[in-house]
Amino acid sequence: MTNRKMFFTMLWGAVFRRRSRAMMAVIASLVGAATLFCLASVCVAVPQQMNEEMRAYGANLIVTPASATGKSQGIDTATVRNVTALVGAGHSVKSAAYRYESVRINSAPYTIAGVDVKAVRALNRHWNVTGDWPGSGNVMVGRDVADALGVKVGSRVTIGYRAADASASASSSASAKSDSDESTETAESSAQGTQSTQTTQGKQTTQATENGRVSSDIMDNNGTEFRIAGIVDTGGNEDSIIYATTADMAKLAGSKRGADVVEYSVNAMGDELNDIVNNINRSADKNPNSAVKAQTVTRITSSDTRIIAMLQTLFWIVSLVVLVLTLVGVGTTISSIVSQRRNEIGLRKALGADSRAIGVEFYVESGIYGLIGGLLGTAIGYVLARVLCSTVFGRALGLNWLLCVGSLLLSVAIAVIASIPPVRRATRIDPAIVLREE
């Protein structure tokens, strides 16, 4: 019998003659592999799936005009297309444009937004709308506006557009959409806008009223009548805005112009999202005629980053604990096996077997335990990860083959590393002492 054949014969006997001990080592590797693979799969899949879920809660990037001229004229359609192309390069993206104007209802000032209803509805799936979205001759009002006016779905309101108010409405309303963390700055901007409006009104004493669009009298309640189709309640700035279709907005204001704000919900986060913002701003610098300014919505992006960072930290902590427990479990099992085979090791060394050959046999044996445990554990871990993703996110989890290979290699490596201390003790056994005990 050749040395190689003798090696595999002894290895086979060592594994299958002591099935109970071998089973314990395999189970220790299995538990470790299953836990680690499940955590790794979730950790890889969750950021992407969570980012997709967070996109249902609105935009994570906004674009506004960069110059004073741009703020008065809005962002034209061609610029919106160019920006959308930059944002959507390699990413799935949803967008919605908003045109803001200042109007009067019962002599009180309000902000109205002209929107593409289909785009806004797709972008803001988290909005809680009672009734219907805006349509021709129908508007949707925020909860705060509805409470202030004392109206409900089906009520009618007369909305008057004041040309003197328009100069301040776009900038203050656009800044309100950027971030809730900037509420103080927004309030100051709005206050300054109101003050400038009142100053302008003081200078206008003879401006005519035409089809309810222009009024210089602060007590003038003339305007265009709209039916309230729905009430939106988000708990944010949207509750203080009136929403109308783009066509109704143009008819009310008597003119068409570009959007004051374009919101984007892009499937990107972190540095990737910042790169998109930088690309837009650099592109705008090269073309001052259509300059826009892009920025992330801090409230959304910071929440994404914070939650994902917490999950990844938890993953590393649990992974470290599992690694230690796996090392202890496999090491303890191998130590028990070495103790049981102490007499056999002594006899083999007395017959001329060197320590290296004995050590290799134990390392290979440990590697086999790790490989079997890794195969079973990876399969179980994938099933657990798939069930977890399906239950929590309602999405299927694909099999990551690279992660599977890594799990197998890690299981074998852990088993071999865990066997180093007991194998070193085995190779130091004095055959004379063992044979004397016999």
C-alpha positions in Angstrom: 0.0 0.0 0.0 1.4 3.4 -1.0 1.9 6.2 1.5 -0.9 8.2 -0.2 -3.3 5.4 -0.1 -2.4 4.7 3.5 -3.0 8.4 4.3 -6.5 8.5 2.9 -7.3 5.2 4.5 -6.3 6.5 7.9 -8.2 9.8 7.2 -11.3 7.9 6.3 -11.2 5.8 9.4 -10.5 8.8 11.6 -13.6 10.6 10.2 -16.1 7.8 10.2 -15.0 5.7 13.1 -15.6 8.6 15.5 -18.9 9.8 13.9 -20.2 11.4 17.1 -17.1 13.6 17.4 -17.0 14.4 13.7 -20.7 15.3 13.9 -20.0 17.8 16.7 -17.2 19.5 14.6 -19.5 19.6 11.6 -22.3 21.1 13.6 -20.0 23.8 15.1 -18.9 24.8 11.5 -22.5 24.6 10.2 -23.8 27.0 12.8 -21.0 29.4 12.2 -21.3 29.3 8.4 -25.1 29.6 8.5 -25.1 32.6 10.8 -22.3 34.4 8.9 -23.7 33.7 5.5 -27.2 34.9 6.5 -25.8 38.1 8.0 -23.5 38.7 5.1 -26.3 38.2 2.6 -28.6 40.5 4.4 -25.8 43.1 4.9 -25.1 43.1 1.2 -28.8 43.1 0.1 -30.3 45.4 2.8 -28.6 48.7 1.8 -29.9 48.4 -1.8 -33.3 47.2 -0.7 -33.6 49.8 2.0 -32.5 52.5 -0.4 -35.3 51.4 -2.7 -37.8 51.4 0.2 -36.7 54.9 1.3 -37.3 56.2 -2.2 -41.0 55.8 -1.5 -40.6 58.6 1.1 -39.8 61.3 -1.4 -36.8 62.9 -3.2 -33.2 62.6 -2.1 -31.9 65.2 -4.5 -33.3 68.6 -5.6 -32.3 71.0 -8.4 -33.1 74.7 -8.3 -32.1 77.7 -10.5 -28.6 79.0 -9.6 -29.0 82.7 -10.7 -31.5 85.4 -10.0 -32.6 85.4 -13.7 -33.1 81.7 -13.5 -35.3 82.0 -10.4 -37.6 84.5 -12.2 -37.8 82.4 -15.3 -37.6 78.9 -13.8 -35.8 75.9 -15.1 -36.7 75.4 -18.8 -37.7 72.0 -20.2 -34.4 71.5 -22.1 -32.4 72.0 -18.9 -34.7 69.6 -17.0 -34.1 66.9 -19.7 -30.3 67.4 -19.5 -30.2 67.2 -15.7 -32.5 64.2 -15.7 -30.1 62.5 -18.2 -27.1 63.2 -15.8 -29.0 61.9 -12.8 -30.4 58.8 -14.6 -27.0 57.7 -16.0 -26.7 54.2 -14.7 -29.5 54.7 -12.1 -33.2 54.3 -11.9 -34.8 57.7 -11.2 -38.1 59.4 -10.7 -38.6 63.1 -11.0 -41.2 65.8 -10.5 -41.1 69.5 -11.3 -42.8 72.2 -9.2 -43.7 75.8 -10.2 -44.5 78.0 -7.2 -46.6 81.1 -7.1 -48.1 83.2 -4.3 -51.9 83.6 -4.3 -54.7 85.0 -2.1 -57.6 83.2 -0.6 -59.9 85.3 1.5 -57.2 88.0 1.3 -54.8 85.7 3.1 -51.5 84.7 1.3 -50.9 81.1 0.3 -48.4 79.2 -1.9 -49.7 77.2 -4.8 -47.7 74.7 -6.7 -48.3 73.8 -10.3 -47.3 70.1 -10.8 -47.5 67.1 -13.2 -49.9 65.1 -11.1 -48.7 61.7 -12.4 -45.0 62.5 -11.7 -45.6 63.9 -8.2 -47.9 61.0 -7.3 -45.2 58.4 -8.4 -42.5 60.3 -6.5 -44.3 60.8 -3.2 -46.0 57.5 -2.5 -45.9 58.2 1.2 -48.3 61.2 0.9 -51.6 60.5 2.7 -54.3 62.0 0.5 -57.9 62.1 1.5 -60.0 62.4 -1.7 -58.5 62.8 -5.1 -55.4 64.4 -6.6 -55.6 67.7 -8.5 -57.4 67.7 -11.9 -58.7 70.3 -14.3 -60.6 72.9 -12.2 -59.7 70.9 -9.0 -57.0 71.5 -6.5 -55.5 69.6 -3.6 -54.7 71.5 -0.4 -52.4 70.7 2.5 -53.8 69.8 5.9 -52.7 73.2 7.4 -54.4 75.1 4.6 -57.6 73.1 4.9 -57.7 73.7 8.7 -57.0 77.4 8.2 -59.7 77.9 5.6 -62.1 75.5 7.3 -62.8 73.6 4.1 -63.2 69.9 3.3 -63.2 67.7 0.2 -65.8 69.0 -2.2 -65.7 72.6 -0.9 -65.0 75.5 -3.3 -62.5 78.3 -2.9 -61.7 81.4 -4.9 -58.0 81.8 -5.6 -56.7 85.1 -6.7 -53.3 85.6 -8.3 -51.4 88.8 -7.4 -48.6 89.7 -9.7 -47.0 91.7 -7.0 -46.6 88.5 -4.9 -45.0 86.5 -7.6 -41.5 88.0 -7.1 -41.0 86.5 -3.7 -43.0 83.2 -4.0 -40.6 81.1 -6.1 -37.4 81.6 -4.0 -39.0 81.2 -0.6 -41.1 78.2 -1.6 -38.2 76.5 -3.3 -36.0 76.8 -0.3 -38.8 75.3 1.8 -38.6 72.1 -0.2 -34.9 71.7 0.3 -34.7 70.4 3.8 -36.6 70.5 7.1 -33.3 71.1 8.9 -33.1 74.6 7.3 -36.5 75.7 8.6 -35.1 78.8 10.3 -33.4 80.0 7.2 -36.6 79.3 5.2 -38.7 81.2 7.6 -36.4 84.2 7.3 -36.5 84.0 3.6 -40.3 83.8 3.6 -40.5 86.8 5.9 -38.2 88.9 3.7 -40.3 87.9 0.7 -43.5 89.0 2.4 -42.0 92.2 3.4 -40.8 93.0 -0.1 -44.2 92.1 -1.4 -45.9 94.5 0.9 -43.4 97.2 -0.1 -44.2 96.6 -3.7 -47.9 96.6 -3.0 -47.6 100.0 -1.4 -46.2 101.4 -4.7 -49.0 99.9 -6.8 -52.3 101.7 -6.4 -53.9 101.6 -9.8 -53.1 98.1 -11.1 -56.1 96.6 -13.0 -57.8 93.3 -12.3 -58.2 91.0 -15.3 -60.0 87.5 -15.1 -59.1 87.3 -11.4 -55.3 87.2 -12.1 -54.0 90.5 -10.9 -55.1 92.5 -7.9 -53.5 95.5 -6.1 -56.1 95.6 -3.4 -55.1 93.5 -0.4 -58.8 93.1 0.4 -59.8 92.1 -3.1 -61.3 88.6 -3.1 -61.8 88.2 -6.8 -60.2 85.3 -8.5 -60.8 81.9 -10.1 -63.0 79.4 -8.4 -61.6 75.9 -7.8 -63.1 72.8 -6.2 -61.1 71.0 -3.5 -60.6 67.5 -4.8 -58.4 66.3 -1.9 -56.4 67.1 1.2 -52.8 66.0 1.6 -51.4 65.2 5.1 -47.6 64.5 5.3 -46.6 66.3 8.5 -44.1 68.4 6.5 -44.0 71.5 4.4 -46.4 70.0 1.9 -49.3 70.6 4.4 -49.0 74.4 3.9 -49.2 74.3 0.1 -52.0 74.2 -2.5 -51.5 71.9 -5.5 -52.9 72.4 -9.0 -52.2 71.0 -12.4 -49.6 72.8 -14.5 -52.3 73.9 -17.0 -54.5 75.4 -14.3 -51.4 77.2 -12.8 -50.6 78.7 -16.2 -54.2 79.8 -16.7 -54.4 81.3 -13.2 -51.1 83.2 -13.5 -51.7 84.1 -17.1 -48.3 82.9 -18.3 -46.1 79.8 -18.7 -42.6 79.5 -17.3 -40.2 76.9 -16.0 -40.1 75.0 -12.8 -38.7 76.5 -9.6 -37.7 73.1 -8.1 -37.2 69.7 -9.7 -37.1 66.8 -7.3 -35.4 63.5 -8.0 -35.6 60.2 -6.3 -32.5 58.4 -7.5 -31.4 54.9 -6.6 -28.1 56.0 -5.2 -26.7 57.0 -1.8 -23.6 58.2 0.0 -20.6 59.0 -2.2 -22.4 57.8 -5.3 -25.2 60.4 -4.7 -22.6 63.1 -4.0 -20.9 62.4 -7.3 -24.2 62.9 -9.1 -24.6 66.3 -7.4 -21.1 67.3 -8.2 -21.5 66.3 -11.9 -24.7 68.4 -12.2 -23.0 71.5 -10.6 -19.9 71.1 -12.8 -22.1 70.9 -15.9 -24.0 74.0 -14.8 -20.7 75.9 -14.4 -19.8 75.1 -18.0 -23.1 76.5 -19.3 -24.1 79.7 -17.3 -27.1 80.3 -19.5 -28.9 77.2 -18.0 -27.2 77.2 -14.6 -28.8 75.1 -11.9 -27.8 74.1 -8.4 -28.1 70.6 -7.2 -28.1 69.5 -3.6 -29.0 66.4 -1.6 -32.0 66.3 0.8 -30.1 65.9 4.0 -33.1 64.6 6.0 -33.4 61.6 3.6 -29.8 60.9 2.8 -28.6 61.1 6.4 -31.3 58.7 7.5 -30.2 56.2 4.9 -26.6 56.5 5.9 -27.3 56.3 9.6 -29.5 53.2 9.4 -27.2 51.4 7.0 -24.2 52.2 9.2 -26.0 50.8 12.3 -26.8 47.6 10.4 -23.3 47.2 9.2 -21.9 47.8 12.7 -24.3 45.2 14.1 -23.2 42.8 11.4 -19.6 43.1 12.4 -20.2 42.7 16.1 -22.4 39.6 15.6 -20.0 38.2 13.1 -17.1 38.6 15.5 -19.0 36.8 18.2 -20.0 34.0 15.8 -16.4 33.6 14.7 -15.1 33.3 18.2 -17.8 30.8 19.1 -17.1 28.7 16.0 -13.4 28.7 16.8 -14.0 27.6 20.3 -16.5 24.9 19.2 -14.3 23.4 16.5 -11.2 23.7 18.6 -12.8 22.0 21.6 -14.0 19.1 19.3 -10.6 18.7 17.7 -9.0 18.7 21.2 -11.4 15.9 22.3 -10.5 13.9 19.1 -6.8 14.3 19.8 -7.2 13.2 23.4 -9.0 10.1 22.2 -6.3 9.2 19.7 -3.4 9.9 22.0 -2.4 6.3 22.2 -2.7 5.9 18.4 -0.5 9.0 17.9 2.1 7.7 20.3 2.2 4.3 18.6 2.6 5.9 15.1 5.4 8.0 16.3 7.1 5.0 17.8 6.8 3.2 14.4 8.6 6.2 12.7 5.8 8.6 11.7 7.1 12.2 11.9 5.2 15.0 13.5 4.6 16.8 10.2 2.7 13.8 8.7 0.5 13.5 11.9 -0.1 17.3 11.8 -1.1 17.3 8.1 -3.6 14.4 8.8 -5.3 16.4 11.6 -5.4 19.6 9.6 -7.0 17.8 6.6 -9.5 16.1 8.9 -10.4 19.5 10.4 -10.7 21.0 6.9 -13.1 18.2 5.9 -15.3 19.0 8.9 -15.2 22.7 8.0 -16.0 22.0 4.3 -19.0 19.8 5.2 -20.2 22.2 7.8 -19.7 25.1 5.4 -21.7 23.5 2.6 -24.6 22.7 4.8 -24.4 26.0 6.7 -24.2 28.1 3.5 -27.4 26.4 2.2 -29.2 26.9 5.5 -27.9 30.5 5.8 -29.2 31.3 2.3 -32.7 29.9 3.1 -32.8 32.0 6.3 -31.6 35.1 4.5 -34.2 34.6 1.7 -37.0 34.2 4.3 -35.8 37.2 6.2 -35.7 39.5 3.1 -39.1 38.2 1.9 -40.7 38.7 5.3 -39.2 42.2 6.1 -38.9 43.7 2.6 -41.2 41.6 0.5 -38.5 41.0 -2.0 -36.7 37.9 -3.2 -33.0 37.4 -2.5 -30.8 36.2 -5.3 -27.9 33.7 -4.6 -24.6 35.5 -4.5 -22.1 32.8 -5.7 -19.1 34.9 -4.7 -20.4 35.0 -1.2 -21.0 31.2 -1.3 -17.4 30.5 -2.2 -16.2 33.0 0.5 -18.4 31.2 3.1 -16.9 27.8 2.2 -13.3 29.0 2.3 -13.9 30.8 5.6 -15.4 27.7 7.1 -12.5 25.6 6.1 -10.0 28.3 7.3 -11.7 28.6 10.7 -11.7 24.8 11.2 -8.0 24.6 10.3 -7.1 27.6 12.5 -9.1 26.2 15.4 -7.3 22.9 15.2 -3.8 24.4 15.4 -3.4 24.4 19.2 -4.6 20.8 19.7 -2.6 19.5 16.7 0.5 21.1 18.1 0.0 19.3 21.4 -0.6 16.1 19.5 2.7 16.4 17.6 4.6 16.8 20.9 3.4 13.6 22.4 6.2 11.4 23.7 5.7 7.9 22.4 7.7 6.4 25.3 5.4 7.8 27.9 2.3 6.7 26.0 3.6 3.1 25.5 4.7 2.9 29.1 1.1 3.7 30.2 -0.2 0.9 28.0 
